[in-house]
Structure formats: structure tokens, C-alpha cells
Amino acid sequence: MSNQKKSLPLRFPVLEHGAESLVQGYLMRRNILVYQAPRKNEGYDLICIHPDPRKKVQAVRVQVKSRYQIDCDRSVIVPRRSRGAFDFVIAVFLNVGYFYRQTGVKREPEFYTLPAVWVEQHRNKRSKWRKLSLKQRGIDRFKNDEGFELIANKLGITYPARPRERRGRRSQEPTTND
């Protein structure tokens, strides 16, 4: 036998579910109504819809893929069998700590919202697992809020804002120069 220890895969179910919950929270923060699909559902984890029940738009299916370590290879595995079953993949880098190096600077979680077409075009064709590397030029256009905006746009959801008052109508608030 060799002196090398075999590295056992680490599984953290709480972190996996936490990644989905974080994505759900950030999408809801953007005024996107989000429901969790049943556990172990094939192809997608979240269903996004327009918050206005009068708007008739197609639901958006999101598959969430997460990595917990900061020092990972910045890739996720999107199974080939899930092709056509999702509209977006959101890759979540939870950045909870270092698992391969001893030290480093802690980071906030990062989210990349990747359209299905982009995922298919950028999978590593040589990889047995068809890994999707996020060490690519131009990937920042999918990061965090910019990425979540892709889903909001697909659903036709404008950014939440206070409605503008009609012109010519007097404000009901008292003025301060009395």
C-alpha cells in the first residue's frame, strides 16, 4: 500500500441546503417569487415566478450548484442528464473556509447566474463529469446582482421602486418652510 492517504469526499448537507436558501433569499430580495422544488427533483431546485398573479409569464427553473471551500478549483458539475431541465444554473461559492491550504482571507459568498445556453456552450467536453469552469474571461457579467437581474428580466420584473406621483397633484405632506 502507498503512504498516501486517500482523501475522502466531504459532504455537508446543511451547507448544500443553505446554498439553495441563500439563492432563494437573494432572488426574493430582487422581488422574484421563488419556491423550492421537491427534494431530489430532477434538473432544477427552485421555481421562479412573477410576484404579480395577473402577469402570465413562463416560470423559470433554476438548478443550484454549490462549493463550500474558498480554495476550490472554481468549477461545478452540471450533469448531462439534466440538459433541458433548467433555464439557469446558479453556481454558489459559499467560501466558508480553506480546505486545501492552511490560511487565507475569508470572503463573502459569490453567486453566478448562468443561462442554460451558456452552460451547454462552456462545459468541458474532455471532462468525464463535464465540469463547468468559472475561471473564464467575462464571467463577472453573471456575478451576484447582475446575474440575478437575468432572471428578473426573463420574468419581466422591474426593479422595486416607489411609484412616482402624478404631476399637478399636491403632496399631502406638510411643508417645512411655514
N, C-alpha and C positions, 0 to 999 in steps of 0.2 A: 504494500500500500504506500501511497505517496504521503509526504509530510504535509501536504497542502490540505487545509480544512475546506470541506465543501460548504459553500455559502448557501444557507437555507433561505428560501424566499420569505420575506416578512409580509404578513397580512395584518392590516389594521382596519377592520370593518367599520369602526366608529369614524375613522378618517374618510373612508370611502363615502359613507352616508353624509358626513359633514360637508364634503365637496359638493354633493348634489344640493344640500340645503343652502350652502353659500351661493351657488349659482341661482337657485330659486329666489333667495333674498335679493340679490343684485338685480335680477330681472324684474322683480316686483317693485324694487326701488325706482325702476325706469317706467313704471306703470303698465307693465306687461303682466297679465293674469297667468299664473303658472300652476299647473297641477302635476303631482308626481304620478308617473305611470306605475302600474303594479310592479313589485319587485321581480327581478329576473325577466322582465318583459323583453321580448326580442327587438333589438335595434334602437330603442330610444328609452330615455329615463324620465324626461319631462315633456309635458304638452303645454304649449303657449298659445293663448288666445287673446283677442282684443277685449279690453275690460268693458266696453260698451255692448250690452246684449243686442242692440239694434244693428250693429255692424256685422255684416255677413262676410267674413273672410275665412280663408282656409287656415286651420290650426297649423302650428309649426312644431315639428318633432325634434327634440334635442337629445343627443347622446352625450353624457358627461364622462370624460376620462380624466383621471387624476393621478398625480405623482406627489408623494409626500416629502421627499428629500430635496434639499436645495441643490445638492451636488449630483443630481441625476443627469442623464445624457440629453435632456430636453426633448424627449420623444414620447409618443403614446402609441399604443397598439389599437387600431380600429379594425376589427375582424372583417374579412372579405364577405362573410355570410350576411353581414348587416348592410351591405350595399343596397341602396334604395329604400331603406327602412328609416332613415333620418333626413332631416333638412339641414341641420347644423350639428357639428361636434364642438363642444366646449371643453378645451383642454385646461385643466386646473392644476397649477403648480402651487401646492399648499405651503411649501417652504417651511416645514416645521423644524427642520434641523439638518445637520450633516451626518451622513451615514457612511461615507467613503473616506472623507477627510476628517481630521480631528477638530479643526476650528474654521471659523469664517464669520462673516457678518450676517445677522438674521435679516430676513426680507419679509415683506408683506406678500400675501397670496397674489398670484397673477392668473388672469383668465384670457384665453384666446378663443374667440368665436369663429369657427371655420366653416364656410359653406360646403355642402356635400360635394359640389363640383370641384372645388379647390382640393378637398381631401382626396378625391379619386385621382386628380392630376399629380399630386405631390407625394403619394405613398412611395415607399422604397420598394421598387419592383424586385430587387435582388434579395430582399429580406424575406426569410421564411414566414415571419409574422406580419409582413407588410407594414413595418413601423412607419410612423409619420413623424419625421424630424421637424422640430420647430426652430432649428438653427438655420434659418433662411433669411435672405435679404427681403425686406419689405413686409416681414411678419408683423411689425408694430401696427399696421393698419387694422389688425384684428384684435388688438390687445385691449383689455379692460372695457371702459365705457364705449370706446369706438367700436369694439366688436359687438357689444350688447345692442348698439344702435342698428346693426344689420338686421337683427330680429325685429326690433321696433319698426323699422322701415318696411320690412316684409309684411307686417301686420297692419301697417298704416296708422301707427300710433304716434301722434305728435308729442313733443316734449311737454311735460306738465308745466302749466303756467297759469297765472291769474288772468281771467278774461279781461280784455280791455273794455273800459267804459265807453259808451256811445258818446260821441261829440254832441255838444249842445245841452247835455243833461247836467244839472247841477249836482255837485257832490253833497252827500248827506252829512259829511264830517264837518265839524266846526273849523273855521279858520283860526290861525294863531295871531293874526295882526288886528285884533279887535281893540 
